[in-house]
């Protein structure tokens, strides 16, 4: 089975199970996508996965001009509907943990923001399941995040970590069929820093063939930007990073 076929099967299986690997990613970008997918029926989610495979394979084959992409999306109505969905009103479910911490520090806290924006229902809820309550919206310190993710990755893959920039760590590890290089970008300290806490990418050389840099979320045409990492969930996040790296490597066949 070629790589495109492996990815198609993976998308179908994940859609049939309710996207468990995506749900574990502490990312507001992913939560926005899942909120749309959760409005679909089981059948629609499976069809969406197949349509997304068509788009992903077309984009991988050659760069799509805007007109060509629009023409292709016209044949993929579920994907087009998700991509063109309006952002909507402010929604606390899609605020990163640093943004929530900033709101909590304002006079009146998050309750004042809810009243000012007239939020109600799910729009006034925290980013479940990663941040179960607004009180839990305490961003993890970059140093602790670094220690947790590198600890989990090295426990699984071994390898050597090195700092290659002020906020960039790199882990190189041997694999049964070659080697992997994983880049980990860590956000700055404090709630005033960028909301993004972690972004990652990896490439591997397997059986002498080098893959292009990628991430698990790329399978779903989403960026790998994690911004819902708290002092309470950092260990779970580190464990999930191992799972998505394993899943992405498995898609290389």
C-alpha positions as CSV (number, residue, x, y, z in Angstrom):
1,X,0.0,0.0,0.0
2,X,1.5,3.4,-1.0
3,X,1.7,6.3,1.4
4,X,-1.4,8.1,0.1
5,X,-3.4,5.0,0.5
6,X,-2.1,4.5,4.1
7,X,-3.1,8.1,4.9
8,X,-6.6,7.6,3.4
9,X,-7.2,4.5,5.6
10,X,-5.9,6.4,8.6
11,X,-8.3,9.3,8.0
12,X,-11.2,7.0,7.6
13,X,-10.4,5.0,10.7
14,X,-9.9,8.2,12.8
15,X,-13.2,9.7,11.5
16,X,-15.1,6.5,12.3
17,X,-13.8,6.6,15.9
18,X,-14.5,10.3,16.4
19,X,-10.9,11.7,15.7
20,X,-9.3,10.5,18.9
21,X,-5.7,11.5,18.0
22,X,-6.8,15.0,17.0
23,X,-8.9,15.3,20.2
24,X,-5.8,14.8,22.2
25,X,-4.0,17.7,20.6
26,X,-4.1,20.8,23.0
27,X,-4.7,23.2,20.2
28,X,-7.4,25.9,19.8
29,X,-7.0,25.4,16.0
30,X,-7.9,21.8,16.4
31,X,-10.8,22.5,18.7
32,X,-12.3,24.9,16.1
33,X,-12.1,22.1,13.5
34,X,-13.5,19.5,15.8
35,X,-16.5,21.7,16.7
36,X,-17.4,21.8,13.1
37,X,-16.9,18.1,12.6
38,X,-19.0,17.3,15.6
39,X,-22.0,18.8,13.9
40,X,-21.8,16.1,11.2
41,X,-23.3,12.7,11.3
42,X,-21.1,9.6,11.5
43,X,-21.5,9.1,7.7
44,X,-20.7,12.7,7.0
45,X,-17.5,12.5,9.0
46,X,-16.4,9.5,7.0
47,X,-17.2,11.2,3.8
48,X,-15.4,14.3,5.0
49,X,-12.3,12.2,5.6
50,X,-12.4,10.8,2.1
51,X,-12.9,14.3,0.6
52,X,-10.0,15.6,2.6
53,X,-7.8,12.9,1.2
54,X,-8.7,14.0,-2.3
55,X,-7.6,17.6,-1.5
56,X,-4.4,16.5,0.4
57,X,-3.3,14.2,-2.5
58,X,-4.0,17.0,-5.0
59,X,-2.0,19.5,-3.0
60,X,0.9,17.0,-2.6
61,X,1.0,16.3,-6.3
62,X,1.5,19.9,-7.4
63,X,0.9,23.4,-6.0
64,X,-2.7,24.4,-6.7
65,X,-3.5,27.8,-8.1
66,X,-6.4,29.6,-6.3
67,X,-8.8,29.0,-9.2
68,X,-7.8,25.3,-9.4
69,X,-8.2,24.9,-5.6
70,X,-11.7,26.5,-5.7
71,X,-12.7,24.3,-8.6
72,X,-11.6,21.2,-6.6
73,X,-13.3,22.3,-3.4
74,X,-16.6,22.7,-5.4
75,X,-16.4,18.9,-5.8
76,X,-15.7,18.4,-2.1
77,X,-18.7,20.1,-0.4
78,X,-18.0,18.9,3.2
79,X,-14.4,20.1,3.1
80,X,-15.4,23.3,1.5
81,X,-18.0,23.9,4.2
82,X,-15.5,23.4,6.9
83,X,-12.9,25.6,5.3
84,X,-15.3,28.5,4.6
85,X,-17.2,28.4,7.9
86,X,-17.4,31.9,9.4
87,X,-15.3,32.4,12.6
88,X,-18.4,33.6,14.5
89,X,-18.6,35.6,17.7
90,X,-16.0,35.5,20.5
91,X,-16.0,32.0,22.0
92,X,-14.0,31.1,25.1
93,X,-13.7,27.5,23.9
94,X,-11.2,28.7,21.4
95,X,-9.0,30.9,23.5
96,X,-5.5,29.7,24.3
97,X,-4.6,29.2,27.9
98,X,-2.4,32.3,28.0
99,X,-5.3,34.4,26.6
100,X,-7.5,33.0,29.3
101,X,-5.0,33.8,32.0
102,X,-4.8,37.4,30.7
103,X,-8.6,37.7,30.9
104,X,-8.7,36.2,34.4
105,X,-6.2,38.9,35.5
106,X,-8.3,41.7,34.2
107,X,-10.8,43.6,36.6
108,X,-13.8,41.3,37.0
109,X,-12.0,38.4,35.5
110,X,-13.5,36.0,32.9
111,X,-17.0,36.6,34.3
112,X,-16.8,40.3,33.3
113,X,-15.7,39.3,29.8
114,X,-18.6,36.9,29.5
115,X,-21.0,39.6,30.5
116,X,-19.4,42.2,28.2
117,X,-19.5,39.9,25.2
118,X,-22.9,38.5,26.0
119,X,-21.6,35.0,25.9
120,X,-23.9,32.1,26.7
121,X,-24.1,28.3,26.4
122,X,-21.0,26.6,25.0
123,X,-19.4,29.9,24.0
124,X,-19.0,30.6,27.7
125,X,-17.3,27.3,28.5
126,X,-13.6,26.7,28.8
127,X,-11.6,24.8,26.1
128,X,-12.7,21.3,27.1
129,X,-11.2,18.7,27.6
130,X,-7.8,20.3,27.9
131,X,-8.8,23.1,30.3
132,X,-11.7,21.7,32.3
133,X,-12.4,24.9,34.3
134,X,-11.3,28.5,34.0
135,X,-9.5,28.1,37.3
136,X,-7.3,25.5,35.6
137,X,-6.2,28.0,32.9
138,X,-2.7,28.3,34.4
139,X,0.0,28.1,31.6
140,X,2.8,25.8,32.2
141,X,6.3,27.4,32.4
142,X,8.4,26.8,29.2
143,X,11.1,25.1,31.3
144,X,8.8,22.5,32.7
145,X,7.2,22.0,29.3
146,X,10.6,21.4,27.8
147,X,11.5,18.9,30.5
148,X,8.2,17.0,30.2
149,X,8.1,16.7,26.4
150,X,11.8,15.8,26.0
151,X,11.5,13.3,28.9
152,X,8.6,11.5,27.2
153,X,10.2,11.6,23.7
154,X,13.5,10.3,24.9
155,X,11.9,7.6,27.0
156,X,10.2,6.4,23.8
157,X,12.8,7.1,21.1
158,X,16.1,7.7,22.9
159,X,18.3,10.1,21.1
160,X,20.1,13.3,21.8
161,X,18.6,16.7,22.5
162,X,20.3,20.0,21.8
163,X,19.3,23.6,21.9
164,X,19.5,25.2,18.4
165,X,18.0,28.6,19.2
166,X,16.5,30.7,22.0
167,X,13.2,28.9,21.9
168,X,14.0,25.8,19.7
169,X,15.0,22.4,20.8
170,X,16.0,19.5,18.5
171,X,15.9,15.8,19.2
172,X,17.7,13.4,16.9
173,X,17.0,9.7,17.4
174,X,17.7,6.4,15.7
175,X,14.8,4.4,14.3
176,X,14.6,0.8,13.2
177,X,14.7,1.9,9.6
178,X,16.8,5.0,9.9
179,X,16.6,8.2,11.9
180,X,14.4,11.0,13.0
181,X,14.9,14.7,13.7
182,X,12.2,16.4,15.8
183,X,12.1,20.2,16.2
184,X,10.3,21.7,19.2
185,X,9.6,25.4,19.3
186,X,8.7,26.6,22.8
187,X,6.8,29.8,23.5
188,X,8.1,32.6,25.8
189,X,7.5,33.0,29.5
190,X,4.5,34.7,31.0
191,X,1.0,35.3,29.8
192,X,2.1,38.4,27.9
193,X,4.1,36.3,25.5
194,X,2.8,34.7,22.3
195,X,-0.2,32.5,23.0
196,X,1.5,29.6,21.2
197,X,3.3,27.4,23.7
198,X,4.6,24.6,21.5
199,X,5.0,23.9,17.8
200,X,6.6,20.9,16.5
201,X,7.7,19.3,13.2
202,X,9.7,16.2,12.3
203,X,11.4,14.6,9.4
204,X,12.8,11.2,9.1
205,X,15.1,9.2,6.8
206,X,13.6,5.7,6.5
207,X,15.2,3.1,4.3
208,X,17.4,5.7,2.7
209,X,14.5,7.9,1.8
210,X,14.1,11.3,3.4
211,X,10.6,12.6,4.1
212,X,9.7,16.3,4.1
213,X,9.3,18.1,7.4
214,X,5.7,17.5,8.7
215,X,3.6,16.9,11.8
216,X,0.6,14.8,12.6
217,X,-1.9,17.7,12.2
218,X,-0.6,18.1,8.6
219,X,-2.5,14.9,7.8
220,X,-5.7,16.9,8.5
221,X,-4.3,20.1,6.7
222,X,-3.9,21.9,10.1
223,X,-0.9,23.5,11.7
224,X,0.8,21.9,14.7
225,X,0.4,24.8,17.2
226,X,-0.4,23.8,20.8
227,X,-1.7,26.6,23.0
228,X,-3.7,24.8,25.7
229,X,-0.9,23.4,27.9
230,X,-1.4,23.9,31.6
231,X,0.4,23.0,34.8
232,X,-2.2,20.3,35.3
233,X,-2.1,18.7,31.9
234,X,1.5,19.0,30.9
235,X,2.4,15.3,31.5
236,X,-0.6,14.2,29.5
237,X,0.4,16.5,26.7
238,X,3.9,15.1,26.7
239,X,2.5,11.6,26.4
240,X,0.2,12.6,23.6
241,X,3.1,14.2,21.7
242,X,4.7,10.8,21.6
243,X,1.5,9.2,20.3
244,X,1.1,11.7,17.4
245,X,4.8,11.3,16.5
246,X,4.4,7.6,16.4
247,X,1.2,7.9,14.3
248,X,2.9,10.2,11.8
249,X,5.9,7.9,11.4
250,X,3.6,5.0,10.9
251,X,2.0,6.8,7.9
252,X,5.4,6.5,6.1
253,X,4.7,2.8,5.6
